[in-house]
Amino acid sequence: MAKQSILDSRDEIKKLDMSNVLGSVEKLPDQIEDAWGATKQIQVPPSYKEVKQIVVSGMGGSALGAKVIKTLYKSSLKVPFEVVNHYELPTYVGSDTLVVLSSYSGTTEETLASAEDAKKRGAKLAVICAGGKLAEFAKKEECPAYIIDPKYNPSNQPRMAIGYSVFGQLGLFHAMGLIELGDDDVAKVVALLRTNAKNLVPESVDHNTAKFLAYAAVDKMLVLISAEHLEGAAHAFNNQLNENAKNLTAEALIPELNHHYLESLSSPIHMKDGVLFFFIDSGLYHPRVQARFPITLDVVEKNGFHGEMIRAVAKTKLEQVWEIIQLGAYTNFYLAMLNGINPAPIPWVDYFKEQLAKVK
C-alpha cells in the first residue's frame, strides 16, 4: 500500500499548520461576503465622489488587494489609480485625491507615514485595517473606514485576508460611483469559489490541480507569467508563495517580457533544472496576447526549462481573478506542507523589522 501524502490528510496537515492557514484559505468566500456586506454600512461623504485620482498606500499582504483592483479594473476605472509601497506619496496628491490607507495590523511603518503625509496635503482619506494605530487615526480624522473583523481569517495573517482587502476597497469605490459592481457579481464569485474548492481541498485526492502544481514546484524557483486582468492575481499568488511556502519566485508580464526576457534564458545553464515557469493564461486576454502564451512557453522549453500552463476558465474577468487567487492559495499552502514548513511565521521579515527598529 502506497504511503499517504501529507496533502491528503488533514490530521497530518494540522501538525505543521499550527496557526490554521488552511482555514484562512478555505474561508476566502466567507471573507468576500462579509466584506461586501460590511462596506455597505460605511458612509462616504458626497465630496469623495468628485476625486480626480486614487492612491492606495500599503505594504506586502496589505497591498495585494489594491494591485488586484488596479489590474482588474484598469480599463474601466473612471479615475487614475496608483498603488504606493513607500513612505512618501506622489507629488500630485492633494485635496482632489482619495488616499486609501491599507494595513491589516494597523501598525505598518510606511503606511502610517503616508497617513500623516496625506493629512498634511488635505487629501480625502479612507482606511482599511483590523485595528492598531491606523484605526485610531481613522477615528480621530473621522474618515470612512472599514475595520476588518477577521473572523474568517483564523491564521490572522495579512496576506490571507485578501478577500477582506479587495472587497473592502471595492465596496468603498462602488459607494463612490467609481466602479460598477453589483450583488449578483459578488454572489457569482462566492459560488464559483465554493464550487471550485471541492476539487482543491485535502480530501480531493484525484484531479487536484493545486496539489499537482505543488508537487511540480518542490525544490524549484518559480517564475509566474501573467497578463492584463490577472496580473494582480498572479502577484497575490507570488506573495503567498514567498511568505507561506518560503519559496523563491519571480514575476514577468506578457507582452513586455517578449521584448527582452527571452534572451535571458541562455544562462546560467546550471539553473535550468531548478526553475519552473507557471504561465497563467486566459481566453479573455487580448487575442494577440493569447497568441503569445504558447509561443513563449515553446521558447522557454527550447531553452531547457520546464513550464506549466495554468488556464483560467471562469466566464468573467472578475471570476477569473478569484479563480487564480484561490488556486494560488491552495497551491502555495500545499507547497509549504511539502517543504515541511509551518506557513504562518515569517521569521526573516520579523528579524528584519527588529534590526530596522534599532536604526534611528
Sine and cosine of phi, psi and omega as CSV:
sin_phi,cos_phi,sin_psi,cos_psi,sin_omega,cos_omega
0.00,0.00,0.76,-0.65,-0.03,-1.00
-0.92,0.39,0.58,-0.82,0.02,-1.00
-0.93,0.37,0.71,-0.71,-0.01,-1.00
-0.95,0.32,0.69,-0.72,0.05,-1.00
-0.97,0.26,0.53,-0.85,0.09,-1.00
-0.83,0.56,-0.51,0.86,-0.05,-1.00
-0.93,0.37,-0.31,0.95,-0.04,-1.00
-0.99,-0.14,0.05,1.00,-0.09,-1.00
-0.78,-0.63,0.93,-0.38,0.06,-1.00
-0.88,0.48,-0.59,0.80,-0.01,-1.00
-0.89,0.46,-0.67,0.74,0.02,-1.00
-0.94,0.34,-0.62,0.78,0.03,-1.00
-0.86,0.50,-0.69,0.73,-0.04,-1.00
-0.87,0.49,-0.47,0.88,0.00,-1.00
-0.91,0.41,-0.51,0.86,0.04,-1.00
-1.00,-0.08,-0.65,0.76,-0.11,-0.99
-1.00,0.05,0.93,0.37,-0.14,-0.99
-0.96,0.30,-0.30,0.95,0.02,-1.00
-0.98,-0.21,0.09,1.00,0.06,-1.00
0.89,0.46,0.76,0.65,0.13,-0.99
-0.89,0.45,-0.60,0.80,0.05,-1.00
-0.85,0.53,-0.61,0.79,0.05,-1.00
-0.86,0.51,-0.64,0.77,0.04,-1.00
-0.92,0.40,-0.64,0.77,0.05,-1.00
-0.87,0.49,-0.72,0.69,-0.08,-1.00
-0.95,0.31,-0.36,0.93,-0.04,-1.00
-0.99,-0.11,0.23,0.97,0.03,-1.00
-0.81,0.59,-0.72,0.70,0.03,-1.00
-0.88,0.48,-0.58,0.81,0.01,-1.00
-0.93,0.37,-0.61,0.79,0.08,-1.00
-0.85,0.53,-0.71,0.71,-0.04,-1.00
-0.89,0.46,-0.75,0.66,0.02,-1.00
-0.86,0.51,-0.70,0.71,-0.06,-1.00
-0.91,0.42,-0.71,0.70,-0.03,-1.00
-0.91,0.40,-0.70,0.72,-0.01,-1.00
-0.88,0.47,-0.65,0.76,0.03,-1.00
-0.93,0.36,-0.67,0.74,-0.06,-1.00
-0.92,0.40,-0.62,0.78,-0.06,-1.00
-0.94,0.33,-0.28,0.96,0.07,-1.00
-0.92,0.39,-0.33,0.94,-0.02,-1.00
-1.00,0.04,-0.15,0.99,-0.07,-1.00
-0.99,0.15,0.76,-0.65,0.03,-1.00
-1.00,0.03,0.84,-0.55,0.01,-1.00
-0.95,-0.31,0.85,-0.52,0.01,-1.00
-0.84,0.54,0.59,-0.81,0.00,-1.00
-0.82,0.57,-0.55,0.83,-0.03,-1.00
-0.89,0.45,-0.39,0.92,-0.01,-1.00
-0.93,0.38,-0.38,0.92,-0.02,-1.00
-0.97,0.25,-0.11,0.99,-0.02,-1.00
-0.97,-0.23,0.16,0.99,-0.07,-1.00
-0.90,0.43,0.51,-0.86,-0.02,-1.00
-0.99,-0.14,-0.31,0.95,0.04,-1.00
-0.36,-0.93,0.36,-0.93,0.03,-1.00
-0.86,-0.51,0.72,-0.70,0.12,-0.99
-0.82,-0.58,0.80,-0.60,0.08,-1.00
-0.95,-0.32,0.83,-0.56,0.03,-1.00
-0.97,-0.24,0.86,-0.51,0.01,-1.00
-0.23,-0.97,0.33,-0.94,-0.03,-1.00
-0.79,-0.61,0.54,-0.84,0.13,-0.99
0.81,0.58,-0.76,-0.65,-0.02,-1.00
-0.87,0.48,-0.46,0.89,-0.01,-1.00
-0.97,0.24,-0.20,0.98,0.04,-1.00
-0.99,-0.16,-0.13,0.99,-0.08,-1.00
-0.87,0.50,-0.69,0.73,-0.03,-1.00
-0.86,0.51,-0.68,0.74,-0.02,-1.00
-0.91,0.42,-0.63,0.77,0.01,-1.00
-0.92,0.39,-0.61,0.79,0.06,-1.00
-0.88,0.47,-0.73,0.69,-0.03,-1.00
-0.91,0.43,-0.69,0.73,-0.04,-1.00
-0.86,0.51,-0.71,0.71,-0.06,-1.00
-0.99,0.17,-0.49,0.87,0.02,-1.00
-0.95,0.31,-0.64,0.77,-0.12,-0.99
-0.95,-0.30,0.25,0.97,-0.12,-0.99
-0.89,0.46,-0.43,0.90,0.00,-1.00
-1.00,-0.04,-0.08,1.00,-0.05,-1.00
-0.79,-0.62,-0.20,0.98,0.05,-1.00
-0.87,0.49,0.66,-0.75,-0.10,-0.99
-1.00,0.09,-0.19,0.98,0.04,-1.00
-0.66,-0.75,0.36,-0.93,0.06,-1.00
-0.86,0.51,0.54,-0.84,-0.11,-0.99
-0.71,-0.70,0.83,-0.56,-0.02,-1.00
-0.76,-0.65,0.62,-0.78,0.07,-1.00
-0.96,-0.28,0.79,-0.61,-0.04,-1.00
-0.92,-0.39,0.84,-0.54,0.07,-1.00
-0.92,-0.39,0.92,0.40,-0.14,-0.99
-0.31,-0.95,0.07,-1.00,0.05,-1.00
-0.98,0.20,-0.58,0.81,-0.15,-0.99
-0.96,-0.28,0.56,-0.83,0.03,-1.00
-1.00,-0.01,0.35,-0.94,0.06,-1.00
-0.86,0.51,0.44,-0.90,-0.07,-1.00
-0.90,0.44,-0.43,0.90,-0.05,-1.00
-0.97,0.24,-0.19,0.98,-0.06,-1.00
-0.89,0.46,0.79,-0.62,0.00,-1.00
-0.37,-0.93,-0.45,-0.90,-0.12,-0.99
-0.93,0.37,-0.32,0.95,0.01,-1.00
-0.99,-0.17,0.30,0.95,0.01,-1.00
-0.93,-0.36,0.71,-0.71,0.20,-0.98
-1.00,-0.04,0.85,-0.53,0.08,-1.00
-0.95,-0.32,0.91,-0.42,0.05,-1.00
-0.99,-0.11,0.84,-0.53,-0.04,-1.00
-0.98,-0.22,0.92,-0.40,-0.11,-0.99
-0.89,-0.46,0.91,-0.42,0.08,-1.00
-0.48,-0.88,0.93,-0.37,-0.05,-1.00
-0.83,0.56,-0.74,0.67,-0.01,-1.00
-0.96,0.29,-0.45,0.90,-0.10,-1.00
0.98,0.20,0.19,0.98,-0.06,-1.00
-0.81,-0.58,0.15,0.99,-0.08,-1.00
-0.91,0.41,0.83,-0.55,-0.11,-0.99
-0.82,0.57,-0.76,0.65,-0.07,-1.00
-0.91,0.41,-0.64,0.77,-0.03,-1.00
-0.94,0.35,-0.62,0.79,0.06,-1.00
-0.91,0.42,-0.59,0.80,0.07,-1.00
-0.91,0.42,-0.66,0.75,0.05,-1.00
-0.89,0.45,-0.57,0.82,0.01,-1.00
-0.88,0.48,-0.72,0.69,0.01,-1.00
-0.92,0.40,-0.63,0.78,0.03,-1.00
-0.89,0.46,-0.72,0.69,0.00,-1.00
-0.90,0.44,-0.64,0.77,0.02,-1.00
-0.88,0.47,-0.71,0.70,-0.01,-1.00
-0.87,0.49,-0.55,0.84,-0.06,-1.00
-1.00,0.04,-0.01,1.00,0.04,-1.00
0.97,0.26,0.38,0.93,0.01,-1.00
-0.94,0.34,0.39,-0.92,0.14,-0.99
-0.98,0.20,0.73,-0.69,-0.18,-0.98
-0.92,-0.38,0.56,-0.83,0.19,-0.98
-0.56,-0.83,0.48,-0.88,-0.12,-0.99
-0.75,-0.66,0.64,-0.77,0.19,-0.98
-0.76,-0.65,0.88,-0.48,-0.01,-1.00
-0.28,-0.96,0.08,-1.00,0.06,-1.00
-0.93,-0.35,0.15,0.99,-0.01,-1.00
0.57,-0.82,-0.44,-0.90,0.06,-1.00
0.96,0.27,-0.27,-0.96,-0.05,-1.00
-0.89,0.45,-0.51,0.86,-0.01,-1.00
-0.93,0.36,-0.59,0.81,0.08,-1.00
-0.90,0.43,-0.63,0.77,0.05,-1.00
-0.90,0.43,-0.65,0.76,0.04,-1.00
-0.87,0.49,-0.72,0.69,-0.01,-1.00
-0.88,0.48,-0.65,0.76,0.01,-1.00
-0.91,0.41,-0.68,0.73,-0.01,-1.00
-0.91,0.42,-0.66,0.75,-0.05,-1.00
-1.00,0.10,-0.14,0.99,0.00,-1.00
0.81,0.59,0.71,0.71,-0.01,-1.00
-0.97,-0.23,0.35,-0.94,0.05,-1.00
-0.84,0.55,0.72,-0.70,-0.05,-1.00
-0.57,-0.82,0.71,-0.71,0.16,-0.99
-0.96,-0.26,0.97,-0.24,0.02,-1.00
-1.00,-0.05,0.94,-0.33,-0.11,-0.99
-0.92,0.39,0.76,-0.65,0.22,-0.98
-0.99,-0.12,0.98,-0.22,-0.20,-0.98
-0.98,0.18,0.62,0.78,-0.05,-1.00
-0.92,0.40,-0.35,0.94,0.04,-1.00
-0.96,-0.27,0.36,0.93,0.11,-0.99
-0.75,-0.66,0.94,0.34,-0.12,-0.99
-0.87,0.50,-0.43,0.90,0.03,-1.00
-0.97,0.26,-0.35,0.94,-0.02,-1.00
0.87,0.50,0.49,0.87,0.05,-1.00
-1.00,-0.10,0.76,-0.65,-0.04,-1.00
-0.82,0.58,-0.65,0.76,-0.05,-1.00
-0.91,0.42,-0.36,0.93,-0.01,-1.00
-1.00,-0.08,0.13,0.99,0.02,-1.00
-0.97,-0.24,0.46,0.89,-0.15,-0.99
-0.92,0.40,-0.48,0.88,0.08,-1.00
-0.90,0.44,-0.68,0.73,0.09,-1.00
-0.89,0.46,-0.72,0.69,-0.11,-0.99
-0.89,0.45,-0.77,0.64,-0.05,-1.00
-0.92,0.38,-0.78,0.63,-0.10,-1.00
-0.98,0.20,-0.33,0.94,0.19,-0.98
-0.90,0.44,-0.71,0.70,0.03,-1.00
-0.94,0.34,-0.68,0.74,0.01,-1.00
-0.87,0.49,-0.60,0.80,0.05,-1.00
-0.88,0.47,-0.67,0.74,0.05,-1.00
-0.90,0.44,-0.74,0.68,-0.06,-1.00
-0.92,0.39,-0.56,0.83,0.05,-1.00
-0.92,0.40,-0.66,0.75,0.02,-1.00
-0.89,0.45,-0.47,0.88,0.01,-1.00
-1.00,0.04,-0.05,1.00,0.00,-1.00
0.97,0.22,0.35,0.94,-0.07,-1.00
-1.00,-0.03,-0.34,0.94,0.05,-1.00
-0.67,-0.74,0.38,-0.92,0.08,-1.00
-0.98,-0.19,0.88,-0.48,0.01,-1.00
-0.38,-0.93,0.76,-0.65,-0.04,-1.00
-0.87,-0.49,0.18,-0.98,0.02,-1.00
-0.85,0.52,-0.60,0.80,0.00,-1.00
-0.90,0.43,-0.62,0.78,0.02,-1.00
-0.88,0.48,-0.70,0.71,-0.02,-1.00
-0.92,0.40,-0.67,0.74,0.00,-1.00
-0.87,0.48,-0.61,0.79,0.01,-1.00
-0.92,0.39,-0.62,0.78,0.06,-1.00
-0.89,0.46,-0.74,0.68,-0.02,-1.00
-0.87,0.49,-0.70,0.72,0.00,-1.00
-0.90,0.45,-0.66,0.75,0.03,-1.00
-0.87,0.50,-0.73,0.68,-0.04,-1.00
-0.90,0.44,-0.64,0.77,0.00,-1.00
-0.93,0.38,-0.58,0.81,0.06,-1.00
-0.94,0.35,-0.75,0.67,-0.04,-1.00
-0.90,0.43,-0.53,0.85,-0.04,-1.00
-0.87,0.49,-0.46,0.89,-0.02,-1.00
-0.87,0.50,-0.48,0.88,0.00,-1.00
-0.99,-0.15,0.10,1.00,-0.06,-1.00
-0.88,-0.48,-0.32,0.95,-0.06,-1.00
-0.94,0.34,0.28,-0.96,-0.02,-1.00
-0.82,0.57,-0.55,0.83,-0.03,-1.00
-0.92,0.38,-0.32,0.95,0.04,-1.00
-1.00,0.09,0.98,-0.22,-0.10,-0.99
-1.00,-0.01,-0.63,0.78,-0.03,-1.00
-0.99,-0.16,0.58,-0.82,0.08,-1.00
0.85,0.52,0.60,0.80,0.03,-1.00
-0.99,-0.14,0.97,-0.23,-0.10,-1.00
-0.88,0.47,-0.62,0.79,-0.02,-1.00
-0.90,0.44,-0.67,0.75,0.03,-1.00
-0.92,0.40,-0.67,0.74,0.03,-1.00
-0.84,0.54,-0.73,0.68,-0.01,-1.00
-0.91,0.41,-0.62,0.78,0.01,-1.00
-0.90,0.43,-0.70,0.71,0.04,-1.00
-0.87,0.49,-0.67,0.74,-0.01,-1.00
-0.91,0.42,-0.47,0.88,-0.12,-0.99
-1.00,0.04,-0.16,0.99,-0.05,-1.00
-0.85,0.53,0.77,-0.64,0.04,-1.00
0.91,0.42,0.43,0.90,-0.01,-1.00
-0.85,-0.52,0.59,-0.81,0.30,-0.95
-0.98,0.21,0.70,-0.71,-0.08,-1.00
-0.95,-0.31,0.72,-0.69,0.08,-1.00
-0.90,-0.43,0.89,-0.45,-0.04,-1.00
-0.99,-0.13,0.86,-0.52,-0.01,-1.00
-0.94,-0.33,0.79,-0.61,-0.01,-1.00
-0.53,-0.85,-0.08,-1.00,0.01,-1.00
-0.36,-0.93,0.33,-0.95,0.22,-0.98
0.73,0.68,-0.82,-0.57,-0.14,-0.99
-0.93,0.37,-0.25,0.97,-0.03,-1.00
-0.99,-0.15,0.08,1.00,0.00,-1.00
-0.89,0.46,-0.69,0.73,0.00,-1.00
-0.93,0.37,-0.61,0.79,0.05,-1.00
-0.90,0.44,-0.65,0.76,0.05,-1.00
-0.90,0.43,-0.60,0.80,0.04,-1.00
-0.91,0.41,-0.63,0.78,0.06,-1.00
-0.90,0.44,-0.68,0.73,0.09,-1.00
-0.82,0.57,-0.74,0.68,-0.02,-1.00
-0.89,0.45,-0.73,0.68,-0.01,-1.00
-0.86,0.52,-0.70,0.71,-0.02,-1.00
-0.95,0.33,-0.51,0.86,0.13,-0.99
-0.88,0.48,-0.66,0.75,0.02,-1.00
-0.90,0.44,-0.80,0.60,-0.16,-0.99
-0.99,0.12,-0.59,0.81,-0.02,-1.00
-1.00,0.07,-0.81,0.59,-0.05,-1.00
-1.00,0.09,-0.16,0.99,-0.04,-1.00
0.83,0.56,0.69,0.72,-0.13,-0.99
-0.92,-0.40,0.68,-0.73,0.03,-1.00
-0.95,0.30,0.72,-0.70,-0.06,-1.00
-0.62,-0.78,0.15,-0.99,0.17,-0.99
-0.53,-0.85,0.34,-0.94,0.04,-1.00
-0.81,-0.59,0.55,-0.84,0.11,-0.99
-0.51,-0.86,0.46,-0.89,-0.13,-0.99
-0.87,-0.49,0.68,-0.73,0.18,-0.98
-1.00,-0.05,0.71,-0.71,0.23,0.97
-1.00,-0.03,-0.13,0.99,-0.11,-0.99
-0.82,0.58,-0.69,0.73,-0.09,-1.00
-0.89,0.45,-0.41,0.91,-0.01,-1.00
-0.92,0.39,-0.20,0.98,-0.04,-1.00
-0.99,-0.12,-0.07,1.00,0.01,-1.00
-0.37,-0.93,-0.62,0.79,-0.19,-0.98
-0.90,0.44,-0.56,0.83,-0.08,-1.00
-0.87,0.49,-0.52,0.85,0.00,-1.00
-0.96,0.29,-0.20,0.98,0.00,-1.00
-0.99,0.11,-0.11,0.99,-0.13,-0.99
-0.98,0.21,-0.11,0.99,-0.04,-1.00
-0.95,0.31,-0.53,0.85,-0.07,-1.00
-0.46,-0.89,0.33,-0.94,0.02,1.00
-0.97,0.24,0.66,-0.75,-0.09,-1.00
-0.88,0.47,-0.61,0.79,-0.11,-0.99
-0.93,0.37,-0.21,0.98,-0.03,-1.00
-1.00,0.10,-0.26,0.97,-0.28,-0.96
-0.88,0.47,-0.58,0.81,0.03,-1.00
-0.97,0.22,-0.21,0.98,-0.06,-1.00
-0.97,-0.24,0.18,0.98,-0.02,-1.00
-0.82,-0.58,0.70,-0.71,0.06,-1.00
-0.79,-0.61,0.75,-0.67,0.02,-1.00
-0.99,-0.14,0.76,-0.65,0.16,-0.99
-0.96,-0.27,0.90,-0.44,0.04,-1.00
-0.99,-0.15,0.91,-0.41,-0.05,-1.00
-0.99,-0.15,0.99,-0.15,-0.18,-0.98
-0.97,-0.23,0.29,-0.96,-0.02,-1.00
-0.40,-0.91,0.64,-0.77,0.12,-0.99
-0.97,0.24,-0.04,1.00,0.03,-1.00
-0.98,-0.18,-0.01,1.00,0.12,-0.99
-0.92,0.38,0.31,-0.95,0.17,-0.98
-0.79,0.61,0.65,-0.76,-0.04,-1.00
-0.80,0.60,-0.62,0.79,-0.01,-1.00
-0.95,0.31,-0.51,0.86,0.09,-1.00
-0.93,0.36,-0.67,0.74,0.06,-1.00
-0.84,0.54,-0.65,0.76,-0.03,-1.00
-0.91,0.42,-0.45,0.89,-0.06,-1.00
-0.97,0.26,-0.46,0.89,-0.12,-0.99
-0.89,0.46,-0.81,0.58,0.00,-1.00
-0.91,0.42,-0.53,0.85,0.02,-1.00
-0.93,0.36,-0.65,0.76,0.03,-1.00
-0.90,0.43,-0.67,0.74,0.07,-1.00
-0.87,0.50,-0.65,0.76,0.03,-1.00
-0.86,0.51,-0.70,0.71,0.02,-1.00
-0.90,0.44,-0.68,0.73,0.02,-1.00
-0.85,0.53,-0.73,0.69,-0.04,-1.00
-0.95,0.32,-0.56,0.83,0.06,-1.00
-0.91,0.42,-0.37,0.93,0.04,-1.00
-1.00,-0.05,0.17,0.99,0.12,-0.99
1.00,-0.01,0.15,0.99,0.05,-1.00
-0.99,-0.12,0.22,-0.97,0.06,-1.00
-0.93,-0.36,0.55,-0.83,0.02,-1.00
-0.65,-0.76,0.49,-0.87,0.09,-1.00
-0.84,-0.54,0.76,-0.64,0.04,-1.00
-1.00,-0.01,0.84,-0.53,0.04,-1.00
-0.93,-0.38,0.93,-0.38,-0.11,-0.99
-0.95,-0.32,0.86,-0.52,0.10,-0.99
-0.96,0.28,0.74,-0.67,-0.10,-0.99
-0.84,-0.54,-0.03,1.00,0.01,-1.00
-0.89,0.46,0.27,-0.96,-0.18,-0.98
-0.97,0.22,-0.54,0.84,-0.08,-1.00
-0.87,-0.49,0.29,-0.96,0.03,-1.00
-0.89,0.45,-0.66,0.75,0.02,-1.00
-0.86,0.51,-0.72,0.69,-0.01,-1.00
-0.92,0.39,-0.61,0.79,0.02,-1.00
-0.90,0.43,-0.62,0.78,0.04,-1.00
-0.83,0.56,-0.73,0.69,-0.05,-1.00
-0.97,0.24,-0.49,0.87,0.13,-0.99
-0.85,0.53,-0.71,0.71,-0.02,-1.00
-0.96,0.27,-0.65,0.76,0.03,-1.00
-0.87,0.50,-0.70,0.71,0.00,-1.00
-0.91,0.42,-0.73,0.69,0.03,-1.00
-0.86,0.50,-0.68,0.73,0.03,-1.00
-0.89,0.46,-0.63,0.78,-0.02,-1.00
-0.91,0.42,-0.71,0.71,0.05,-1.00
-0.91,0.41,-0.66,0.75,-0.04,-1.00
-0.88,0.48,-0.75,0.66,-0.05,-1.00
-0.93,0.36,-0.53,0.85,0.07,-1.00
-0.90,0.43,-0.73,0.69,0.00,-1.00
-0.90,0.43,-0.58,0.81,0.05,-1.00
-0.90,0.43,-0.62,0.78,0.08,-1.00
-0.86,0.51,-0.67,0.74,0.02,-1.00
-0.90,0.45,-0.70,0.72,0.01,-1.00
-0.92,0.40,-0.49,0.87,0.06,-1.00
-0.99,0.17,-0.07,1.00,0.00,-1.00
0.94,0.34,0.57,0.82,-0.14,-0.99
-0.87,-0.50,0.70,-0.72,0.23,-0.97
-0.95,0.33,0.90,-0.44,-0.14,-0.99
-0.95,0.31,-0.28,0.96,-0.12,-0.99
-0.97,0.26,-0.80,0.61,-0.07,-1.00
-0.89,0.45,0.58,-0.81,0.08,-1.00
-0.82,-0.58,0.96,0.29,-0.18,-0.98
-0.88,0.47,-0.58,0.81,-0.04,-1.00
-0.97,0.23,-0.56,0.83,0.11,-0.99
-0.91,0.42,-0.68,0.73,0.03,-1.00
-0.90,0.44,-0.67,0.75,0.04,-1.00
-0.87,0.49,-0.70,0.71,0.00,-1.00
-0.86,0.51,-0.71,0.71,-0.01,-1.00
-0.89,0.45,-0.62,0.79,0.04,-1.00
-0.89,0.46,-0.69,0.73,0.00,-1.00
-0.93,0.37,-0.65,0.76,0.00,-1.00
-0.90,0.43,-0.57,0.82,0.00,-1.00
-0.89,0.45,-0.37,0.93,0.01,-1.00
-0.99,0.15,-0.25,0.97,-0.03,-1.00
-1.00,0.01,0.87,-0.49,-0.03,-1.00
-0.97,-0.22,0.00,0.00,0.00,0.00
